[in-house]
Amino acid sequence: MSAIRVGLLDPILASRPAVDSFTRASYLSAVATGIDSFWVPDHLNGLFPRALWQPKYIGAAKILPSADAYLEPWAMLGNLAARNRLGRLRFGVGVTDAGRRNPAVTAQAAATMNLLTKGRFILGIGTGEREGNEPYGVDWSKPVARFEEAMATIRVLWDSEGELVNRDSPYFPLRNALFDLPAYRGKWPQIWVAAHGPRMLRAVGRYGDGYFPAFPHTPQDYADRLAAVRTAASDAGRDPMAITPAVCLSVFTAASRSEVDEALGSEIARAGALLAPDEFFARHGAQHPLGVGFAGAQDVLPQEWDEQTVLSHIKGIDREIVRDTGLNGTLAEVLERAAEWRDCGVRYMVLINSTVLRPSLRRGIAAQRLFYRIVRGIKKL
């Protein structure tokens, strides 16, 4: 069985004392730990309720003053690429938005990053979320159809060999479009698709080089969906085993089970569980606080909630639901959970270090060594 590769996704939130202090520390830790890739998200504002981003709920608010102060990902990737002389890490955007960003611009940015990193860039892409589209005037009525057209546009531009491109599309029509950037040594960046629903899984099989879901689901859900991706790839005449089985998972750890339980019962952790879809709650015999059929992170608009509204939403969320939203537990428990994902087909785990997201900043910082022990442990699975 091949070894698990591990990436680290940094939130690229504006921090103190310098705006990129937190990201710089994460990058250097990734290099020192032997992590395989470094990822940044693409958000205009956060998925976390800003009303709870206060020191009384989360100690990290002292160094990351806003949950919505996202740095621009492509500018940050260029900055990181310029620093990446020794680490030789791969870089990825996890994930960019197929609707908010014109796919021709995305094709250009990804090709540029691949040239700058000498072929070490991964384009993570998905439909995006409501919070990054609707508030900014971007139509959110048919995100999957828009995604499919964006993927077709990127591919046709990359394959154009500098010839003029004409293509009809309800979203991104091309009229004598020209794309003349070269591929790095004849190869374009890998495209990893964030997919969950049936139609998006079929799109991974048709267009993707990697399957890269992120929203909370179970290892068995992953195995079933990976099988659907591979079937779609076969139907499209592609090699199903050439698609990288990846997943993005949040990690929270602490030294003892009691400390883990205390943190997972906090307001900050229960608010994070709102990003899980209703079907995830239903597996635990519960209903999502935002109603039956709520899609979780894809449809949440947390910037509209005040503090009391958030507290009322999270009041009844059970700690076990929170525990299952990611790799959460003691070091041994997290490695055991990671092995479950491996056994269900995952070969590349991109981790979000949520260990610092707890009421005590001191405890969060002290637990960082445990997180990186988990990284090393997962790479040995």
C-alpha positions in Angstrom: 0.0 0.0 0.0 1.4 3.4 -1.0 2.3 5.9 1.7 -0.1 8.7 2.5 1.0 12.1 1.4 0.2 15.1 3.5 -0.5 18.8 2.7 -1.2 21.7 5.0 -3.9 24.3 4.3 -3.2 27.7 5.9 -6.2 30.0 6.4 -4.1 33.1 5.1 -6.0 35.3 7.5 -4.4 38.7 8.2 -2.5 38.4 11.5 -0.4 40.2 13.9 2.2 41.6 14.2 2.8 41.4 10.4 -0.1 40.6 8.1 1.4 37.3 7.0 3.1 36.3 10.3 0.8 33.3 10.9 1.1 32.1 7.3 4.9 32.5 7.4 5.1 30.4 10.6 2.9 27.7 9.1 5.0 27.6 5.9 8.3 27.2 7.8 6.7 24.5 10.0 5.6 22.7 6.9 9.1 22.7 5.5 10.6 21.6 8.8 8.1 18.7 9.2 8.5 17.4 5.6 5.0 18.1 4.5 4.4 17.5 0.8 2.4 20.5 -0.2 1.2 23.9 1.1 -2.3 25.1 0.3 -4.2 28.4 0.6 -8.0 28.9 0.4 -9.9 31.3 -1.9 -12.4 33.3 0.1 -13.5 36.9 0.2 -15.0 36.4 3.6 -15.2 33.5 6.1 -17.5 30.6 6.6 -17.2 31.0 10.4 -19.7 33.2 12.2 -17.9 36.5 12.8 -20.1 37.2 15.8 -18.2 34.6 17.9 -14.7 35.6 16.7 -13.9 37.2 20.1 -11.2 36.4 22.6 -13.8 35.2 25.1 -14.7 32.4 22.7 -11.4 31.9 20.8 -8.0 32.8 22.0 -6.6 33.0 18.5 -8.6 36.2 18.0 -5.8 38.0 19.8 -3.4 37.3 16.9 -6.0 36.8 14.0 -8.3 39.8 14.7 -10.9 38.8 12.1 -12.4 35.6 10.7 -13.2 37.4 7.5 -9.8 39.1 6.7 -8.7 36.7 4.0 -5.6 37.6 2.0 -5.9 37.3 -1.8 -4.8 33.7 -2.6 -3.0 34.1 -5.9 -1.0 37.1 -4.6 -0.1 35.0 -1.5 0.9 32.0 -3.6 3.3 34.2 -5.7 4.8 35.5 -2.5 5.2 31.9 -1.1 6.7 30.7 -4.4 9.4 33.3 -4.2 10.3 32.0 -0.7 10.2 28.3 -1.7 13.9 27.9 -2.6 14.8 25.2 0.0 11.6 23.4 0.8 10.6 22.5 -2.8 7.0 22.1 -1.6 4.2 21.7 -4.0 1.6 24.5 -3.8 -2.1 24.4 -4.2 -5.2 26.6 -4.1 -7.8 24.8 -2.1 -10.1 25.6 -3.7 -10.7 28.4 -6.1 -14.1 29.4 -7.3 -15.4 28.5 -10.7 -18.2 31.1 -10.7 -16.7 34.2 -9.1 -13.5 34.0 -11.1 -13.6 34.0 -14.9 -12.1 30.6 -16.0 -9.8 32.3 -18.5 -8.2 34.3 -15.6 -8.0 31.1 -13.5 -6.3 29.3 -16.4 -3.8 32.1 -16.7 -3.1 32.2 -12.9 -2.7 28.4 -12.6 -0.4 28.2 -15.6 1.7 31.1 -14.3 2.0 29.4 -10.9 3.0 26.1 -12.6 5.8 27.9 -14.5 7.0 29.8 -11.4 7.1 26.6 -9.3 8.6 24.5 -12.1 5.6 22.2 -12.3 4.8 22.0 -8.6 1.3 23.6 -8.6 -2.1 22.0 -8.1 -5.3 23.8 -9.2 -8.0 23.0 -6.7 -11.4 24.1 -7.9 -15.0 23.7 -7.1 -18.4 25.5 -7.4 -17.5 27.8 -4.5 -20.0 28.7 -1.8 -22.9 31.0 -1.5 -21.1 33.3 0.9 -18.4 34.1 -1.7 -20.8 34.7 -4.6 -24.3 35.9 -3.7 -23.3 38.9 -1.5 -21.1 40.1 -4.4 -23.7 40.0 -7.1 -22.6 36.7 -8.6 -25.5 34.5 -9.7 -25.8 31.4 -7.5 -28.8 29.7 -9.2 -26.9 27.1 -11.2 -23.4 26.6 -9.6 -22.8 23.1 -11.0 -23.7 24.0 -14.6 -21.4 27.1 -14.3 -18.6 24.9 -12.9 -18.9 22.4 -15.8 -18.6 25.2 -18.3 -15.6 26.7 -16.4 -13.8 23.4 -16.5 -14.4 23.0 -20.2 -13.2 26.6 -20.8 -10.0 26.0 -18.9 -9.2 22.8 -20.7 -10.0 24.3 -24.2 -7.7 27.3 -23.5 -4.9 25.1 -22.3 -5.2 22.8 -25.3 -5.4 25.6 -27.8 -1.7 25.8 -28.6 -1.9 29.5 -29.1 -4.6 29.3 -31.8 -7.7 31.5 -31.6 -10.5 29.8 -29.7 -14.3 30.1 -30.4 -16.7 28.3 -28.1 -20.3 28.7 -27.3 -21.3 28.7 -23.7 -24.2 30.1 -21.6 -21.7 31.4 -19.1 -18.2 31.8 -20.7 -18.5 32.2 -24.5 -15.1 32.6 -26.2 -14.8 34.7 -29.4 -11.4 34.7 -31.0 -9.9 34.1 -27.5 -6.1 33.7 -27.4 -4.2 31.8 -24.7 -0.5 31.5 -25.4 1.2 30.8 -22.1 3.3 27.6 -22.4 2.8 24.5 -20.3 5.7 23.7 -18.0 7.7 21.0 -19.9 4.6 20.2 -21.8 2.4 19.6 -18.8 -0.4 21.7 -17.3 -1.2 21.9 -13.6 -3.1 19.0 -12.1 -6.7 19.9 -11.4 -8.2 18.6 -8.2 -12.0 19.0 -8.0 -13.9 19.6 -4.7 -17.0 17.5 -5.3 -19.8 16.0 -3.2 -23.0 15.6 -5.1 -23.6 13.0 -8.0 -23.3 15.5 -10.8 -20.0 17.0 -9.4 -18.6 13.5 -8.9 -19.2 12.8 -12.6 -17.4 16.0 -13.4 -14.4 14.8 -11.5 -14.3 11.7 -13.6 -14.5 13.7 -16.8 -12.2 16.6 -16.0 -10.2 16.1 -12.8 -6.8 14.8 -12.0 -7.7 14.5 -8.3 -10.9 14.0 -6.2 -10.7 16.6 -3.4 -13.8 16.9 -1.2 -13.7 19.1 2.0 -17.1 19.4 3.6 -17.7 17.0 6.6 -18.6 13.5 5.6 -17.7 10.0 6.7 -14.9 7.7 5.4 -17.6 5.3 4.0 -19.2 8.2 2.2 -15.8 8.9 0.7 -15.3 5.3 -0.5 -18.8 5.3 -2.1 -18.1 8.6 -3.9 -14.6 7.7 -5.0 -16.2 4.6 -6.7 -18.6 6.9 -8.5 -15.7 9.1 -9.6 -13.8 6.1 -11.0 -16.9 4.9 -12.8 -17.4 8.3 -14.4 -13.7 8.3 -15.5 -14.1 4.9 -17.1 -17.2 6.1 -18.9 -15.3 9.1 -20.2 -12.5 6.8 -21.5 -10.0 7.9 -18.9 -7.9 5.8 -16.5 -9.8 5.8 -13.2 -6.8 4.9 -11.2 -4.9 7.9 -12.4 -7.2 10.2 -10.4 -5.5 11.1 -7.1 -7.9 10.2 -4.1 -7.4 13.3 -1.8 -9.4 14.8 1.0 -9.2 18.0 3.0 -9.7 17.4 6.8 -9.7 19.6 9.8 -7.5 18.3 12.7 -8.0 19.1 16.4 -5.8 17.5 19.0 -4.9 17.8 22.7 -2.8 15.9 25.2 -5.7 14.1 27.0 -9.2 13.0 26.2 -10.7 15.3 28.9 -8.9 18.3 27.3 -10.2 17.2 23.8 -13.8 16.9 25.2 -13.6 20.3 26.8 -12.5 21.9 23.6 -15.0 20.1 21.4 -17.8 21.2 23.6 -16.8 24.9 23.3 -18.9 27.4 21.4 -16.1 27.8 18.8 -16.1 24.1 18.0 -19.9 23.7 17.9 -20.1 26.7 15.6 -17.8 25.0 13.2 -20.1 22.0 13.1 -22.8 24.2 11.4 -20.7 23.7 8.2 -21.8 20.1 8.1 -24.8 19.3 5.9 -28.1 18.1 7.3 -27.4 14.5 6.2 -24.3 14.4 8.4 -26.5 15.4 11.4 -29.1 12.8 10.4 -26.5 10.1 10.7 -26.2 11.0 14.4 -29.9 11.0 14.9 -30.1 14.8 14.9 -31.4 17.6 12.8 -29.3 20.4 11.5 -30.1 23.6 13.5 -30.7 25.4 10.2 -33.3 22.9 9.1 -33.9 19.8 7.1 -32.0 19.7 3.8 -29.6 22.5 4.8 -26.4 22.0 2.6 -23.9 23.2 5.2 -20.8 25.2 4.1 -22.0 25.6 0.6 -25.2 27.5 1.6 -24.3 29.2 4.9 -24.3 33.0 5.2 -22.8 33.4 8.7 -22.0 37.2 8.3 -25.7 37.8 8.8 -25.9 36.3 12.3 -25.5 38.3 15.5 -24.0 36.7 18.7 -27.3 35.5 20.2 -28.4 34.0 16.9 -25.3 31.9 16.6 -25.5 30.8 20.3 -29.1 29.7 19.7 -28.1 27.7 16.6 -25.3 25.8 18.3 -27.0 25.2 21.7 -28.1 21.7 21.0 -25.2 20.4 19.0 -23.8 17.3 20.6 -20.1 16.9 21.1 -20.0 13.6 19.2 -21.2 15.4 16.1 -18.4 17.9 16.4 -15.9 15.0 17.0 -16.9 13.4 13.7 -16.5 16.6 11.5 -12.8 16.0 11.2 -9.8 14.2 12.7 -10.5 15.2 16.2 -9.1 13.6 19.4 -5.9 12.6 21.1 -2.9 11.8 19.0 -3.7 8.1 19.0 -7.3 8.7 18.2 -6.5 11.0 15.3 -4.1 8.5 13.8 -6.8 5.8 14.2 -9.3 8.0 12.4 -6.8 8.8 9.7 -6.3 5.1 9.1 -10.1 4.7 8.5 -9.9 7.3 5.7 -6.8 5.5 4.3 -8.7 2.2 4.3 -11.5 3.9 2.4 -9.2 4.9 -0.4 -7.6 8.2 0.6 -4.0 8.6 -0.5 -3.5 12.4 0.0 -4.7 14.2 3.1 -4.6 18.0 3.1 -4.9 19.1 6.8 -6.3 22.2 8.4 -4.6 22.8 11.7 -7.5 23.6 13.9 -5.7 22.8 17.1 -5.2 26.5 17.9 -8.9 27.2 17.6 -10.0 26.9 21.3 -10.8 29.3 24.1 -7.2 29.2 25.5 -4.6 30.6 23.1 -1.9 29.3 25.4 -3.1 25.7 25.3 -3.6 26.0 21.5 0.0 27.1 21.0 1.3 24.4 23.4 -0.6 21.7 21.4 1.1 22.6 18.1 3.8 20.0 18.6 1.1 17.4 18.8 -0.3 18.4 15.5 3.0 18.0 13.8 3.5 14.6 15.4 0.2 13.7 13.9 1.5 14.8 10.5 4.5 12.6 10.8 2.3 9.8 12.0 0.0 10.0 9.1 2.9 10.0 6.6 3.8 6.6 8.1 0.4 5.0 7.8 
